[in-house]
């Protein structure tokens, strides 16, 4: 069993969306910090440089090694330069963690063509382009590599945003295809499907009542945060997951494991039982 200290020692990682969209720690920031804690050298990629710099400050404060790179990962040229920068600065590339994502609400009747295209570009095309340039450099290292794509339980169940659901379901299909295509190269490709986590991305839309409803929706009845997603990414990036390929890992407190109607009925009965 590998030593859990320095689980990514000697590895080089790119984390896209490495900054948080608001105060606190988002999924990309959490993954980047955890990767660095475990010995990886991390390229922190974000469209807003100041956000990546906040993550860098956190990593540097813990004695980790990282650097920032500003890029719009729906642009092929930016993705190529991003990968080149990682290899130029650190000599190799082992891990790509694809974190960028946005949401636009609406049904197929309501959504504008512009919003649909933008969601699909940010949530799906960014993964294609980042991976397109990362995979050849991983192969060059001779040790294979690991790609982690961030989907959502919205890709497994209907969500209030049809564009978001469609894009996150596409990420799951893309993950499986990539795992099959590049497994022979020694590159593992896996997917995380976060549940109802409380993060900087959703915080502006939340109040205490909604947070409580979300918390009680799952069997664990606890609120998740971006560290839960980051730790899942750390596992998938580590050698402990060396035989894990093509999976979608829900990190959702068991929400997708239950039937909502049945679960709510059982929960109500439980609360009604005398103590």
Secondary structure, 3 states (H helix, E strand, C coil): CCCCCCCCCCCEEEEECCCCCCCCCCHHHHHHHHHHHCCCEEEEEECCHHHHHHHHHHHHHCCCEEEEEECCCCCHHHHHHHHHHHHHHHCCCCEEEECCCCCCCECCCCCCHHHHHHHHHHHHHHHHHHHHHHHHHHHHHCCCEEEEEECCHHHCCCCCEHHHHHHHHHHHHHHHHHHHHHHHHCEEEEEEEECCCECHHHHCCCCHHHHHHHHHCCCCCCCCEHHHHHHHHHHHHCHHHCCCCCCEEEECCCHHHCCHHHHHHHHHHHHHCCC
